[in-house]
Amino acid sequence: MTERPPSATARAPRPRRGALPAAALGLVLLVGTGVWVGASPGADEAPAGPPRALAGPRTTTVPAERGTDADSAALGRWVTTWAAAPVGPEPRATAPDGEVTDRTVRNVVHTSVGGTGARVTLSHRYGTAPLHLAHATLALAAGPGSPSAVPGTVRRLTFAGRTGVRVPPGGQVVSDPVALPVPADADLLITTYAPASGGPATYHPRARQTSYLARGDHAAAVSAAAYTERTPGWRQVVALDVRGGGARGTLVAFGDSLTDGVSATPGANRRWPDVLADRLRTQGGAPRYGVANLGISGNRLLTGGPGRPAANPSGLRRFPADVLDRSGVRVVVIALGINDILRTPHTTDPTRITEGLRTLTRHAHAHGLRVVGATLMPFHGHRGHRPELEEVRRAVNAGIRAGGVFDAVADFDRAVRDPYHPEALHPHYDSGDHLHPNDAGYHRMAEAVDLGALRAAAPARL
């Protein structure tokens, strides 16, 4: 890839569309079963020593495409149209200890691909007591970011045929399928009501999307009148799957704040995985994949946060649950390692990072997945920059470009760096902190992904 500075007329990300009114709602209700499990991640890796083979637990939810029902055969496999990684227990924010008691949570999520049926995955990974969800719904949002629903689209979610469900600490539930025409590139509302606390809510704090809270049970409400409280994070919900829309599989974007989109415009869906989803949906000949963003701000490859289960677990630890358990996964794009270098304790041996990335690739290959890996982007001018850390970053990138780490490379470093000062982001792409890109930078990162490299193919021999 040749390096090119941006022109003064560089393309701005296009405006996003909001939810579209449902077109044909008289569909037959799809039959399915929600399964709850009690798996809980264990302790994280120690910061020293070579990366170990992945041993993180998997949830035992049975993917719908493995079933034998006629609906599955007629409508095709499940793919993930939206996802978020559970990060940790919510701190004191909306109630004591971040508990959700007698509250309705209305999460606003954005689809990458559409379908004719949908299901929702809810997580209680960081709960300390069983969580009773008395009522849950799915609906199309009336407009971009709106907590109001399109009239006639609110669907009550059931779990193994029941409207309520009990989720054990550390577990998750998958709803039964519902018939709902789900547009691509649209906002949906995933709403849950918990009459009592199950301990701290499992959440994703830096959503770059406003969601809403209401006192009492308003899960079935079309109006936004009761939703008087705003929140910047997603609670309980970790995935939205669709089928019947023709998508061939799921692409998982696995990374840190640069994937999470911490500096993207809130509510505009301009993170690089969003822009990549646009490219996959609109460019002729591109593979038709749903895109699941499993980035976590502050995430490291080798070490994770405190607690059992660990908050913000390492990439090595969370890969099985966050990547392999998504529906219909065909390819994963990995962009991890910069926090291992930048944050204390610093990882100053580049081979530990490249070997950790290679471990993820081997594990993905064992499950038939193709892996595209990104080079580490520059951070000169950031408060944590030191010359010796820059040398580690360059050595990691040299190892990635040399091959033997991933099946293919997305050169994010070359795409967004200043060609006249390669240790720094180009000013056109810099959000201002000299580490995170702005919307134009995220757009450029997505352009650096070769769409042809995303096609499922025989994994490279490492």
HUKA-V715599 format. One line per field, one symbol per residue. phi: phi as a letter, one per 20 degrees, with the letter a starting at -180 (. if undefined). psi: psi as a letter, one per 20 degrees, with the letter a starting at -180 (. if undefined). burial: + if it has 24 or more other ideal C-beta (glycine too) atoms within 12 Angstrom, else -. A space follows every 50 residues. Layout:
BEGIN
phi->???
psi->???
burial->???
END
This chain:
BEGIN
phi->.eebffefdgfegffeeefeffeceeefffeaceddccfcgefefffdnf feffcffdfdfefffefdffffffenffceebbbffdrffffcdagmmfd clcdddeeccedcdadcbbcdddcgdfdbgddeebbccbeffagmfeeef gndfdfecclndfdbddfgndbcdfffcebfdfflbecddcccdfcfdng ffbcfdflbedbccfnecfefefegfeeddbecedmecbcdcbndnferc ddedadffegngdffgmdldfffffffgffedegnffecfddedecfnfd fecceencffflffgffegffedfeffmfdbcddccpfffeeeeffedef ffffffffffffffffdmeecdddfeefbfnffefbgfffffgfffffff ffnndcfbcdefgffdfffebfecffgfdefpemcefegfffffffffef fffefgbfgfee
psi->pqppqqrikqpqpqqqqaqqqqgoilqppqprpppqrkqpqaqrqqirrq prqpjqqqrkpoqhiirjqhgghhiaqpqpiqrqppgappaofirpkkqn plqppnppqpqhrraiqqqqpqqkhjqiqppoohpqrprpqirojpiqqp piipppqrokiqhrqppqpiarqprqqqopooqqlqpqpopqpohrqkap pprohmhkppaqqqpaokhjpgqjhimipqqjrpphpiqoqrrjiiqiap ppoobbhhhhkhjqppjiljqhhghhhgghhippiqpnqqpoolqppjqq ghqaarroqpqlqrhhgigghhghjqpkphqpopmqhhhhghqpppoioh hhghhghhgggghghijjqqppqqqpqqkpiqhjpqhhhhhgghhghggg hirjgrhrpomhghhirohimiiqqphhipiijjgpraghghghghhioo hhiipprpqqp.
burial->-----+------+--+-++--+----+--++++++++++++--++-+--- +--+-++++-+-+++-----++--++++++++++++++++---++--+++ +-+++++++++++++++++++++++++++-++++++++++++-+++++++ --+++++++---++++++++++++++++++++++++++++++++--++++ ++++++++++++++--++++++-+-++---+++++++++++++++-++++ +++++++++++++++-+++++++++++++++----+++++++++++++++ +++++---+++++++++++++++++++++++++++++++++++--+++++ -++++++++++++++-+-++++++++++++-+--+---++-++++++-++ +---++++++++++++++----+++++++++--+++++++++++++++++ +-++-+--+---
END
